[in-house]
C-alpha cells in the first residue's frame, strides 16, 4: 500500500491552519513539506539509499499523489512531525527579524514575541519527533 502524500498534506494544512504566514501557501507548498518529511525519514532511519523520487507518482484513478512503498503509522506520524517543524521554521524565518520599531507616534518593543512563541512550538514538535523516533525501536537498535 502506498503512502498518500495528498492526505498528509491535507493533515498538515489542517494542523497549521490557524498559523499566520507571510504569504498564502499553496497546495504544492504543503506537498513540498511532506516530501521533505519523507526524505528526512529515510535519512534519519539509516535508509537513505532506499529513497527514490521516482517512487512519487500520481494515481490517475484517485488523483492522489503517492509515494510507492509501505509505511507504518509511526513513520507517517514522524513524516508529519518533520513537515510541521519545517513549516514553522519557515514561518519563524520571517518573524525572527522583528525586534522592535519606532514610528512618529510610538515606539514598540518586544515585537519579537511571535518568534519566541514559534520557537516554543518548534521545540515542542522537535521533542515529539524525538519521542516518536525512539519509539520506532526497529531503527534505534
RACOR-V657117 format. One record per residue. RES is the residue in one small letter. PSI is psi in whole degrees, 0 to 359 (NA if undefined). BURIAL is I if it has 16 or more other ideal C-beta (glycine too) atoms within 10 Angstrom, else O. Layout:
# RACOR-V657117
res=<RES;RES>
psi=<PSI;PSI>
burial=<BURIAL;BURIAL>
This chain:
# RACOR-V657117
res=<x;x;x;x;x;x;x;x;x;x;x;x;x;x;x;x;x;x;x;x;x;x;x;x;x;x;x;x;x;x;x;x;x;x;x;x;x;x;x;x;x;x;x;x;x;x;x;x;x;x;x;x;x;x;x;x;x;x;x;x;x;x;x;x;x;x;x;x;x;x;x;x;x;x;x;x;x;x;x;x;x;x;x;x;x;x;x;x;x;x;x;x;x;x;x;x;x;x;x;x;x;x;x;x;x;x;x;x;x;x;x;x;x;x;x;x;x;x;x;x;x;x;x;x;x;x;x;x;x;x;x;x;x;x;x;x;x;x;x;x;x>
psi=<134;156;128;106;324;313;315;323;321;320;317;317;319;316;335;10;327;356;124;135;150;331;155;132;143;172;319;326;315;322;320;319;319;317;320;316;320;312;315;325;313;321;311;331;10;24;32;325;344;345;135;122;341;350;353;115;155;128;113;332;314;342;9;151;128;154;115;118;161;140;140;162;325;328;322;318;320;316;315;320;317;319;320;317;314;320;308;329;322;318;318;333;328;321;329;349;347;119;335;161;161;138;180;331;334;166;129;125;169;29;355;5;323;325;318;320;318;321;319;318;314;318;318;318;320;320;316;324;315;317;314;318;313;343;343;70;330;340;342;324;NA>
burial=<O;I;I;I;I;I;O;I;I;O;I;I;I;O;O;I;O;O;O;O;O;O;O;O;I;O;O;O;I;I;I;I;I;I;I;I;I;I;O;I;I;I;O;O;I;O;O;O;O;O;O;O;O;O;O;I;O;O;O;O;O;O;O;O;I;I;I;O;O;O;I;O;O;O;I;I;I;I;I;I;I;I;I;I;I;I;I;I;O;O;I;I;O;O;I;O;O;O;O;O;O;O;O;O;O;O;O;O;O;O;O;O;O;O;I;O;O;I;I;O;I;I;O;O;I;I;O;O;I;O;O;I;I;O;O;I;O;O;I;O;O>
